Amino acid sequence: MHTPPSDDLATLDTADSAPQPAEPGSPRRAPSPWRGRVMAAGLILAALNLRPAVTSLGPLLEEVRADLGMSGTVAGVLTSVPAACFALFGFTAPRLARRWGPVAIVCAGLAAIAAGLLLRPLAGGTVAFLAASALALAGIAVSNVLMPVIVKRWFPDRVGSMTGLYSMGLSLGTAASAAVTVPLTDALGGSWRTGLGAWALLAAVALVAWLFLARDRTSGAGADGAEATRTEATGSEVGRTEAGRTDADAAATDESVAVDESVAVAETAAPADGPAIRITRSPLAWAMAVFFGFQATAAYISMGWMPQIFRDAGVSASTSGLLLAVMMAMGVPLAFVLPRIAARLRHQGVLVVILGVFGLTGYAGLWLAPAGGAWAWALLLGIANCAFPLALTMIGMRTRTHAGVVRLSAFAQSVGYLLSIPGPLLVGVLYQHSGGWGQPIALMAGFMVPQIIAGVLAGRDRTLEDER
C-alpha cells in the first residue's frame, strides 16, 4: 500500500500561491463582517453533498438491481465502492491540495459529484453505473480529507464548534437523501433514474457557492497573508489554546500564508528534541485509522444495506427509506453536541464505549425482531453511527499543529476507508449465500468490537507530535 510522502501531507500550498509581503505602511484591509458567515454556509453546503450519492441509492437498490441485472454479490461490490474510492482518492488529496490549494480541490470535488450524479441515471449497465458512481465518490473522497483541514484553517479558534456544524450538515444531507429519494422518485414519474439524478442539482448549487468562496479567498489573500507575516515577524507573545495550539499556529492555518512560513511555525510549536515520527510508525495514527475504518464500515453497511434488511422483513420501500433517514438524522443534533463534549474530556474512550453499546444493542434487536422494533433499532444504530463526528474531532485533538492535522487526517481517513472496503462486500456475499440476514447482522455486530478497542486507544490524551 502506498503512503503519500510526508511532504505532501505537511504542506498544502505551493510557493507560487504564497502572498507577496505588503509594503511598509500599507493600509490594513478590514475583514468583511459577513465573510465568516459565508464560509460557514459554504461548509454546510459542501457537507450536504458528501453522502447523498450513497444514501440515495439504498432505498432504491432493489429497483436498480432488477433493472441492471445485479446479483447480491455485485450489489455488495457496489456498496463497497464508496470505501474503495475514499481510500484511493483520499491519498491523492494532500498532494493535489499542495499544488492547487484546498479550496480549489474542494471545488473540483463538488464538480465531480455533480457530474457523477448526473451521469449515473444514464447508465445502461452495471459497469457504466459503477463508473459514474466512482466519479461522484472521487469528488466526495478528496473533500472528506480536506474539510477538517479547511475547518482548522478558516476557524482555528472554533475547531470543535465548526466541526460540529460541518458534521451536522453532513448528517442532514445523509438523512434527507434517504428520506426524500423514494417520494421524489414517485413524484418524478416512478423511475429510479430520475430519483437518483435529481441530487445533482444540490451539488451544482454547492459548486457555485464554493466558486465564489475560492474567488473571494484569492482576492483577499494578499492582505491577510501580509498581516499574518507581520504578526509572526514581531514575535509577539502568544497564548495556548485548549488543543495546545498557539496563535501563531492559527495564523499559519490561513490559506494565504506561504509554505515555508507555515512549516516554520509548525516546527516552532512542536518540541525540538528530535524529528517527527513517520506517520506509518505511529501507534496513535494506526489506532485512529482502525477506529475510523470500522466506524466507516458500519456506516456504509447501514447506508447500503439497511433499507434492504427492512424491506425483506416486510417494511415498505418508503418506510425503509424513512428508517434509514432516522438513523442518519440522529447525527444532526449529536454531531453538534458530541464534539463539544469530546473537547472537554481528556480521554474520549468513554464516548467510544457508549456509542459501541448502543450499536451492539441495535444489532441484537435487528436480529431478533427486524420489523417489530424497526424504529427503535434505527434510533439505536443512528446513535452508534455518530462515531464519525467523534472521529473527526479526535483527529483535531490528537495534533497540535497544522502539519500534524493534515498528516493524521489523510492517513486515518485513507487507511480507514481502505480497511472498510471488505465489510459491505462480505455482507452482500453472506446475504446471497445464506438467503437471510442472520449471518450478515452477526458480522455487523462483530465489527463493533475492534471499533471500540481502537477508539479507546485513539482517545488517550496524547498528540501525534509527541510520538518520536
For each residue, the residues with C-beta under 8 A, 3 or more apart:
1: 415 418
2: 91
3: 91 279 280 411
4: 8 9 91 92 94 95 410
5: 8 9
6: 9 10 276 278 279 407
7: 10 11 98
8: 4 5 11 94 95 98
9: 4 5 6 94 279 403 406 407 410 411
10: 6 7 263 266 403 406 407
11: 7 8 98 259 262 263 403
12: 94 97 98 101 102 149 406
13: 17 18 97 98 101 255 257 258 259 262
14: 17 18 98 99 259
15: 18 258 259 260
16:
17: 13 14 101 221
18: 13 14 15 225 256 257 258 259 260 261
19: 221 222 224 225 226 229 256 257 258
20: 222 226
21: 226 229
22: 26 222 223 226 227 229 230
23: 26
24:
25:
26: 22 23 226
27:
28: 223 227
29: 220 223 224 227
30:
31: 35
32: 35
33:
34: 37 38
35: 31 32 38 39 216 220
36: 39 40 155
37: 34 40 41
38: 34 35 41 42 212 213 216
39: 35 36 42 43 154 155 213
40: 36 37 43 44 162 165
41: 37 38 44 45 209
42: 38 39 45 46 206 209 210 213
43: 39 40 46 47 147 150 151 154 162 165 166 169
44: 40 41 47 48 165 166 168 169
45: 41 42 48 49 169 205 206 209 210
46: 42 43 49 50 106 110 143 147 166 169 206 210
47: 43 44 50 147 166 167 168 169 170 172 173
48: 44 45 52 169 170 172 173 176 202 206
49: 45 46 52 110 113 140 173 202 203 206
50: 46 47 140 143 144 147 170 173
51: 54 55 140 170 173 174 177 303 328
52: 48 49 55 56 117 173 174 176 177 199 202
53: 56 57 82 113 116 117 133 136 137 140 199
54: 51 57 58 82 137 174 300 303 304
55: 51 52 58 174 175 177 178 181 303 324 328
56: 52 53 59 60 177 178 181 195 196 199
57: 53 54 60 61 64 78 133 196 304
58: 54 55 61 178 303 304 305 306 307 308 321 324
59: 56 178 181 182 307 317 318 320 321 324
60: 56 57 63 64 181 182 185 192 195 196 317
61: 57 58 64 65 75 304 307 308
62: 65 66 308 311 317
63: 60 66 67 192
64: 57 60 61 67 68 70 129 192
65: 61 62 68 69 70 71 75
66: 62 63 69
67: 63 64 192
68: 64 65 123 125 126 129
69: 65 66 126
70: 64 65 74 75 78 126
71: 65 74 75 432
72: 75 76 428 429 431 432
73: 76 77 425 428 429 432
74: 70 71 77 78 126 428
75: 61 65 70 71 72 78 79 428
76: 72 73 79 80 424 425 426 427 428 429 431 432
77: 73 74 80 81 130 425 428
78: 57 70 74 75 81 126 129 130 133 304
79: 75 76 82 300 301 303 304 305 424 425 427 428
80: 76 77 83 84 300 421 422 423 424 425
81: 77 78 84 85 130 133 134 137
82: 53 54 79 85 86 137 140 300 303 304 417
83: 80 86 87 296 297 300 417 418 420 421 423 424
84: 80 81 87 88 417 418 421
85: 81 82 88 89 134 137 138 140 141
86: 82 83 89 90 137 140 141 144 296 413 414 417
87: 83 84 90 91 141 414 415 416 417 418 420 421
88: 84 85 91 92 138 141
89: 85 86 92 93 137 138 141 142
90: 86 87 93 141 142 144 145 410 413 414 417
91: 2 3 4 87 88 94 410 414
92: 4 88 89 95 96 142
93: 89 90 96 97 105 141 142 145 146 410
94: 4 8 9 12 91 97 98 145 406 410
95: 4 8 92 98 99
96: 92 93 99 100 105 142
97: 12 13 93 94 100 101 102 104 105 142 146 149
98: 7 8 11 12 13 14 94 95
99: 14 95 96
100: 96 97 104 105 108
101: 12 13 17 97 104 105 255
102: 12 97 105 106 146 149 150 153 255
103: 106 107 150 210 213 214 217 255
104: 97 100 101 107 108 214
105: 93 96 97 100 101 102 108 109 142 143 146
106: 46 102 103 109 110 142 143 146 147 150 210
107: 103 104 110 111 207 210 211 214
108: 100 104 105 111 112 139 142
109: 105 106 112 113 138 139 140 141 142 143 146
110: 46 49 106 107 113 114 139 143 203 206 207 210
111: 107 108 114 115 139 207
112: 108 109 115 116 135 136 138 139
113: 49 53 109 110 116 117 136 139 140 143 200 203
114: 110 111 117 118 200 203 204 207
115: 111 112 118 119 135 136 200
116: 53 112 113 119 120 132 133 134 135 136 137 138 139
117: 52 53 113 114 120 132 136 196 197 199 200 203
118: 114 115 121 122 197 200
119: 115 116 122 123 132 135
120: 116 117 123 129 132 133 136 196 197
121: 118 192 193 194 196 197
122: 118 119 128 132 193
123: 68 119 120 126 128 129 131 132
124: 128
125: 68 128 129
126: 68 69 70 74 78 123 129 130
127: 130 131
128: 122 123 124 125 131 132
129: 64 68 78 120 123 125 126 132 133
130: 77 78 81 126 127 133 134
131: 123 127 128 134 135
132: 116 117 119 120 122 123 128 129 135 136
133: 53 57 78 81 116 120 129 130 136 137
134: 81 85 116 130 131 137 138
135: 112 115 116 119 131 132 138 139
136: 53 112 113 115 116 117 120 132 133 139 140
137: 53 54 81 82 85 86 89 116 133 134 140 141
138: 85 88 89 109 112 116 134 135 141 142
139: 108 109 110 111 112 113 116 135 136 142 143
140: 49 50 51 53 82 85 86 109 113 136 137 143 144
141: 85 86 87 88 89 90 93 109 137 138 144 145 417
142: 89 90 92 93 96 97 105 106 108 109 138 139 145 146
143: 46 50 105 106 109 110 113 139 140 146 147
144: 50 86 90 140 141 147 413
145: 90 93 94 141 142 148 149 409 410 413 414
146: 93 97 102 105 106 109 142 143 149 150
147: 43 46 47 50 106 143 144 150 151 166
148: 145 151 152 163 392 395 396 405 409
149: 12 97 102 145 146 152 153 402 405 406 409
150: 43 102 103 106 146 147 153 154
151: 43 147 148 154 155 159 162 163 166 396
152: 148 149 155 156 159 253 396 402 405
153: 102 149 150 156 253 254 255 402
154: 39 43 150 151 162 253
155: 36 39 151 152 158 159 161 162
156: 152 153 159 245 249 250 253
157: 241 250
158: 155 161 162
159: 151 152 155 156 162 163 243 396
160: 163 164 339 340 342 343 393 396
161: 155 158 164 165 339 340
162: 40 43 151 154 155 158 159 165 166
163: 148 151 159 160 166 167 339 389 392 393 396
164: 160 161 167 168 335 336 337 338 339 340 389 393
165: 40 43 44 161 162 168 169 336
166: 43 44 46 47 147 151 162 163 169 170 392
167: 47 163 164 170 171 331 335 336 339 388 389 392
168: 44 47 164 165 171 172 331 332 333 335 336
169: 43 44 45 46 47 48 165 166 172 173
170: 47 48 50 51 166 167 173 174 331 335 388
171: 167 168 174 175 328 329 330 331 332 334 335 389
172: 47 48 168 169 175 176 329 332
173: 47 48 49 50 51 52 169 170 176 177 202
174: 51 52 54 55 170 171 177 178 303 328 331
175: 55 171 172 178 179 325 326 327 328 329 331 332
176: 48 52 172 173 179 180 325
177: 51 52 55 56 173 174 180 181 199
178: 55 56 58 59 174 175 181 303 307 321 322 324 325 327 328
179: 175 176 183 321 322 324 325 329
180: 176 177 183 184
181: 55 56 59 60 177 178 184 185 195 196 199 321
182: 59 60 185 186 195 317 318 321
183: 179 180 186 187 318
184: 180 181 187 188 195 198
185: 60 181 182 188 189 190 191 192 194 195 196
186: 182 183 190
187: 183 184
188: 184 185 191 194 195 198
189: 185 194
190: 185 186
191: 185 188 194 195
192: 60 63 64 67 121 185 195 196
193: 121 122 196 197
194: 121 185 188 189 191 197 198
195: 56 60 181 182 184 185 188 191 192 198
196: 56 57 60 117 120 121 181 185 192 193 199
197: 117 118 120 121 193 194 200
198: 184 188 194 195 201
199: 52 53 56 117 177 181 196 202 203
200: 113 114 115 117 118 197 203 204
201: 198 204 205
202: 48 49 52 173 199 205 206
203: 49 110 113 114 117 199 200 206 207
204: 114 200 201 207 208
205: 45 201 202 208 209
206: 42 45 46 48 49 110 202 203 209 210
207: 107 110 111 114 203 204 210 211
208: 204 205 211 212
209: 41 42 45 205 206 212 213
210: 42 45 46 103 106 107 110 206 207 213 214
211: 107 207 208 214 215
212: 38 208 209 215 216
213: 38 39 42 103 209 210 216 217
214: 103 104 107 210 211 217 218
215: 211 212 218 219
216: 35 38 212 213 219 220
217: 103 213 214 220 221 255 256
218: 214 215 221
219: 215 216
220: 29 35 216 217 223 224 256
221: 17 19 217 218 224 225 255 256
222: 19 20 22 225 226 256
223: 22 28 29 220 226 227
224: 19 29 220 221 227 228 254 256
225: 18 19 221 222 228 229 254 256 257 258
226: 19 20 21 22 26 222 223 229 230
227: 22 28 29 223 224 230 231
228: 224 225 231 232 251 252 254 256 257 261
229: 19 21 22 225 226 232 233 257 258 261
230: 22 226 227 233 234
231: 227 228 234 236 248 251
232: 228 229 235 248 251 252 261 265
233: 229 230
234: 230 231
235: 232
236: 231
237:
238: 246 247 248
239: 246 247
240: 244 245 246
241: 157 244 245 246 247 250
242: 343
243: 159 343 396 397 399 400
244: 240 241 400 463
245: 156 240 241 249 250 269 400 401
246: 238 239 240 241 249 250 269
247: 238 239 241 250 251
248: 231 232 238 251 252 265 268 269
249: 156 245 246 252 253 265 266 269 400 401 402
250: 156 157 241 245 246 247 253
251: 228 231 232 247 248 254 257 265
252: 228 232 248 249 257 261 262 265 266 402
253: 152 153 154 156 249 250 257 262 402
254: 153 224 225 228 251 257
255: 13 101 102 103 153 217 221
256: 18 19 217 220 221 222 224 225 228
257: 13 18 19 225 228 229 251 252 253 254 261 262
258: 13 15 18 19 225 229 261 262
259: 11 13 14 15 18 262 263
260: 15 18 263 264
261: 18 228 229 232 252 257 258 264 265
262: 11 13 252 253 257 258 259 265 266 402 403
263: 10 11 259 260 266 267 403
264: 260 261 267 268
265: 232 248 249 251 252 261 262 268 269 401 402
266: 10 249 252 262 263 269 270 401 402 403 404
267: 263 264 270 272
268: 248 264 265
269: 245 246 248 249 265 266 400 401
270: 266 267 276 400 401 404 465
271: 274 465 466 468
272: 267
273: 468
274: 271 468
275: 468
276: 6 270 464 465 468
277: 281 282 464 467 468
278: 6 281 282
279: 3 6 9 282 285 407 408 411 464
280: 3 285 411
281: 277 278
282: 277 278 279 285 286 464 467
283: 286 287 457 467
284: 287 288 398 408 458 462 463 464 467
285: 279 280 282 288 289 407 408 411 412 464
286: 282 283 289 290 415
287: 283 284 290 291 454 455 457 458
288: 284 285 291 292 391 394 395 398 408 411 412 416 454 458
289: 285 286 292 293 411 412 415 416 419
290: 286 287 293 294 416 419 450 451 454 458
291: 287 288 294 295 352 387 391 394 416 451 454 455 457 458
292: 288 289 295 296 391 412 413 415 416 417
293: 289 290 296 297 415 416 417 418 419 420
294: 290 291 297 298 419 420 447 448 450 451 454
295: 291 292 298 299 385 387 388 391 416 451 455
296: 83 86 292 293 299 300 388 416 417 419 420
297: 83 293 294 300 301 419 420 423 424 447 451
298: 294 295 301 302 359 384 385 387 423 444 447 448 451
299: 295 296 302 303 385 388
300: 54 79 80 82 83 296 297 303 304 420 423 424
301: 79 297 298 304 305 306 423 424 427 444
302: 298 299 305 306 324 327 381 385
303: 51 54 55 58 79 82 174 178 299 300 306 324 328
304: 54 57 58 61 78 79 82 300 301 424 427
305: 58 79 301 302 308 309 424 427 428 431 440
306: 58 301 302 303 309 310 320 323 324 327 378 381
307: 58 59 61 178 310 311 317 320 321 323 324
308: 58 61 62 305 311 312 320
309: 305 306 312 313 366 370 437 441
310: 306 307 313 315 319 320 323 370 371 374
311: 62 307 308 314 315 316 317 320
312: 308 309 437
313: 309 310 370 371 374 437
314: 311 371
315: 310 311 319 320 323 371 374
316: 311 319 320
317: 59 60 62 182 307 311 320 321
318: 59 182 183 321 322
319: 310 315 316 322 323 374
320: 59 306 307 308 310 311 315 316 317 323 324
321: 58 59 178 179 181 182 307 317 318 324 325
322: 178 179 318 319 325 326
323: 306 307 310 315 319 320 326 327 374 375 378
324: 55 58 59 178 179 302 303 306 307 320 321 327 328 378
325: 175 176 178 179 321 322 328 329
326: 175 322 323 329 330 375 378 379 382
327: 175 178 302 306 323 324 330 378 379 381 382 385
328: 51 55 171 174 175 178 303 324 325 331 382 385
329: 171 172 175 179 325 326 332 382
330: 171 326 327 333 334 379 382 383 385 386
331: 167 168 170 171 174 175 328 334 335 382 385 386 388 389
332: 168 171 172 175 329 335 336
333: 168 330 336 337
334: 171 330 331 337 338 383 386 389
335: 164 167 168 170 171 331 332 338 339 386 388 389
336: 164 165 167 168 332 333 339 340
337: 164 333 334 340 341
338: 164 334 335 341 342 351 386 389 390 393
339: 160 161 163 164 167 335 336 342 343 389 390 392 393
340: 160 161 164 336 337 343 344
341: 337 338 344 345 351
342: 160 338 339 345 348 351 390 393 394 397
343: 160 242 243 339 340 393 397
344: 340 341
345: 341 342 348 350 351
346: 461
347: 350 459 460 461
348: 342 345 351 352 390 393 394 397 455 458 459
349: 352 353 455 456 457 459 460
350: 345 347 353 354
351: 338 341 342 345 348 354 355 390 459
352: 291 348 349 355 356 387 390 451 452 455 456 459
353: 349 350 356 357 452 455 456
354: 350 351 357 358
355: 351 352 358 359 383 384 386 387 390
356: 352 353 359 360 384 448 451 452 455
357: 353 354 360 361
358: 354 355 361 362 380 381 383 384
359: 298 355 356 362 363 380 381 383 384 385 445 448
360: 356 357 363 364 445 448
361: 357 358 364 365 380
362: 358 359 365 366 377 378 379 380 381 384
363: 359 360 366 367 381 441 444 445 448
364: 360 361 367 368 445
365: 361 362 368 369 373 376 377 380
366: 309 362 363 370 377 381 441
367: 363 364 370 437 438 441 442 445
368: 364 365 373
369: 365 372 373
370: 309 310 313 366 367 373 374 377 437
371: 310 313 314 315 374
372: 369
373: 365 368 369 370 376 377
374: 310 313 315 319 323 370 371 377 378
375: 323 326 378 379
376: 365 373 379 380
377: 362 365 366 370 373 374 380 381
378: 306 323 324 326 327 362 374 375 381 382
379: 326 327 330 362 375 376 382 383
380: 358 359 361 362 365 376 377 383 384
381: 302 306 327 358 359 362 363 366 377 378 384 385
382: 326 327 328 329 330 331 378 379 385 386
383: 330 334 355 358 359 379 380 386
384: 298 355 356 358 359 362 380 381 387 448
385: 295 298 299 302 327 328 330 331 359 381 382 388
386: 330 331 334 335 338 355 382 383 389 390
387: 291 295 298 352 355 384 390 391 451 455
388: 167 170 295 296 299 331 335 385 391 392
389: 163 164 167 171 331 334 335 338 339 386 392 393
390: 338 339 342 348 351 352 355 386 387 393 394 455
391: 288 291 292 295 387 388 394 395 412 455
392: 148 163 166 167 339 388 389 395 396
393: 160 163 164 338 339 342 343 348 389 390 396 397
394: 288 291 342 348 390 391 397 398 458 459
395: 148 288 391 392 398 399 405 408 409 412
396: 148 151 152 159 160 163 243 392 393 399 405
397: 243 342 343 348 393 394
398: 284 288 394 395 408 458 462 463 464
399: 243 395 396 404 405 407 408 463 464 465
400: 243 244 245 249 269 270 404 463 464 465
401: 245 249 265 266 269 270 404 405 465
402: 149 152 153 249 252 253 262 265 266 405 406
403: 9 10 11 262 263 266 406 407
404: 266 270 399 400 401 407 408 463 464 465
405: 148 149 152 395 396 399 401 402 408 409
406: 9 10 12 94 149 402 403 409 410
407: 6 9 10 279 285 399 403 404 410 411 464
408: 279 284 285 288 395 398 399 404 405 411 412 464
409: 145 148 149 395 405 406 412 413
410: 4 9 90 91 93 94 145 406 407 413 414
411: 3 9 279 280 285 288 289 407 408 414 415
412: 285 288 289 292 391 395 408 409 415 416
413: 86 90 144 145 292 409 410 416 417
414: 86 87 90 91 145 410 411 417 418
415: 1 87 286 289 292 293 411 412 418 419
416: 87 288 289 290 291 292 293 295 296 412 413 419 420
417: 82 83 84 86 87 90 141 292 293 296 413 414 420 421
418: 1 83 84 87 293 414 415 421
419: 289 290 293 294 296 297 415 416
420: 83 87 293 294 296 297 300 416 417 423 424
421: 80 83 84 87 417 418 424 425
422: 80 425 426
423: 80 83 297 298 300 301 420 426 427 443 447
424: 76 79 80 83 297 300 301 304 305 420 421 427 428
425: 73 76 77 79 80 421 422 428 429
426: 76 422 423 429 430 440 443
427: 76 79 301 304 305 423 424 430 431 440 443 444
428: 72 73 74 75 76 77 79 305 424 425 431 432
429: 72 73 76 425 426 432 433
430: 426 427 433 434 439 440 443
431: 72 76 305 427 428 434 435 436 437 440
432: 71 72 73 76 428 429 435
433: 429 430
434: 430 431 438 439 440
435: 431 432
436: 431 439
437: 309 312 313 367 370 431 440 441
438: 367 434 441 442
439: 430 434 436 442 443
440: 305 426 427 430 431 434 437 443 444
441: 309 363 366 367 437 438 444 445
442: 367 438 439 445 446
443: 423 426 427 430 439 440 446 447
444: 298 301 363 427 440 441 447 448
445: 359 360 363 364 367 441 442 448
446: 442 443 449
447: 294 297 298 423 443 444 450 451
448: 294 298 356 359 360 363 384 444 445 451 452
449: 446 452 453
450: 290 294 447 453 454
451: 290 291 294 295 297 298 352 356 387 447 448 454 455
452: 352 353 356 448 449 455 456
453: 449 450 456 457
454: 287 288 290 291 294 450 451 457 458
455: 287 291 295 348 349 352 353 356 387 390 391 451 452 458 459
456: 349 352 353 452 453 459 460
457: 283 287 291 349 453 454 460
458: 284 287 288 290 291 348 394 398 454 455
459: 347 348 349 351 352 394 455 456
460: 347 349 456 457
461: 346 347
462: 284 398 466 467
463: 244 284 398 399 400 404 466 467
464: 276 277 279 282 284 285 398 399 400 404 407 408 467
465: 270 271 276 399 400 401 404
466: 271 462 463
467: 277 282 283 284 462 463 464
468: 271 273 274 275 276 277
